[in-house]
Amino acid sequence: LVPILHAHVLSLLGRHGEALALFDKHLGQALSEGLSRLECSVFAELAWCQASVGALTEAAKSATASQEKMRECTQPDELAAAHGRLAQCYRILGNDHASALHADQSVSELTRLARRQATAISLLAESELVTPRTGDPRNQAGTP
């Protein structure tokens, strides 16, 4: 998993060729070791890197793989990241319609994530395990 995360960081830094080298070398092993919950975002990142270096046919295939893996992904943060990268990828591939659809989906998933986080914070506040203002359970009344 670490080399795949490293590839993500290299991609964020715009070092797409280096990221691709890590993906090529480690993706198969990472997938066999249980990377399934992250596959949609990993394939989207791979597609983005491929598109960024001009490997458009490969980028289109990886983008399709990412979309297929989205059916299995339930995490809004991973879905938001994947849709965001696919929006960028499809822009390079010249498919403005798909780019816009994925951009909209990315925003929807970020909204869903924010709602989940707000619910979690509310439930924690109600439980009195943490205080909403500080998040520090030691600030509870009666706690030394």
N, C-alpha and C positions, 0 to 999 in steps of 0.2 A: 504493500500500500504506500509506503514512503516514497518510492520512485514515482508513483503516479501523482502524489501530492506535489512532489518536486516539479514534475512536468506542468502541473497547474500553475505553480508559481512562475516558472519560466515563461509560460504563456502570458501571464499577467504582466510580465516585464517586457513583453514583445519579442522574446527570444524563441520564436516559433519553431525554428529548425532544431534547436537543442531540445525543446519540449517533444517534438516528433520523434527524435532519436530515443528518448526515454520511453515514450508510448510504445514505439516499435519493439523495444527490447523487453519491456516489463508488463505490457497490457495483458497478454495471454495468461501469464502466471497470476497476475492480480485478479483476473476474472475467475480463475480456477480456485482461488483462495477465498471466495465469498464477497466479492466486490459488488454483488448484484444490486444492492440498494442505491449504489452510486452510478450505475451504468449509464443512465440517461444523461447525467451531467458529464461523465467521462467521455462518452462518444460525442457529445456536443462540443466539448473542449477540443477533442481530436479533430472534429470537422472544422472548427474555427482555425486551428493551427494549419491544417492542410489547405484551407482556402487562402489563408494569409501568405502561404509560400507559393501559391499558384497551382496546387495539385487539386484542380477543381473536380475532376471525376471522383477521386478518392473522398473529397470533402462531401460531395453529394451522397455517396454511399454511407459515410459515417453519420451524416445528418439523418438519413433514413433509419439507420440503426438506433440512433438516439431517440427518434420519435417512436419507434417500436418498443423501446425499453421504458418509455414514459408510462405505458399501461401498468407496469409493475411497480412504479415508484409512487410512494404515498407521502413523501416528505416535501412540503411546499418550498423549503429552501433549495433543495436539489432541483425541483421542477422549475423554480424561478431562474436559477442559474442556467439550467439547460435551455429554457426558452429564450433567455437573453442572448446566450451564445449563438443559438440557431438563428435568431433575428439578425445578428451580425453576419453570420455565415451566408444566409440567404441573400443578404444585401450584396455581398461580394459575388455570389453566384448569379446575380441579376434577377432574382425572383422577389420583386418588391412586395407582392401580395403575401407570400409566405413570410417574408421578413416582418411585415406589419402584424400579421396574425400572431407570430411568436412574441413580438414585443408586447402586444396586448395581453397574451397569456402570462408573460413574465410579471407584468404589473398585477394581474389577478392573483397569481400565486404569492407575490409579496404581500398583498392585502390579506390573503388568507393566513399567511404566517403571522402578520401583525395582530390579527384577531386572536389567533391561538395564543400568542405571547401575552396579550392583554388578559385573556381568560385565565391563563396560568398565574399571572401576577395577582389577579383578583382573588383567585382561590387560595393562594398563599397568604394574602392579606387577611382573608376571612378565617383562615386556620390559626392565625396569630403566631405562626412559625417565624414570620419575618414581618417587619414593619414596612409599609409601602414607601415611606419617605427615605429610609436608609438602607433597607434590605439586610440590616444587621440584627440577628436574633438576640444579641446581648443588650440591645436597647429596649427590650420589653420591660414593662413595669414589674418590679419585684424580682428581677434577675440581677444578681450581683455583678 
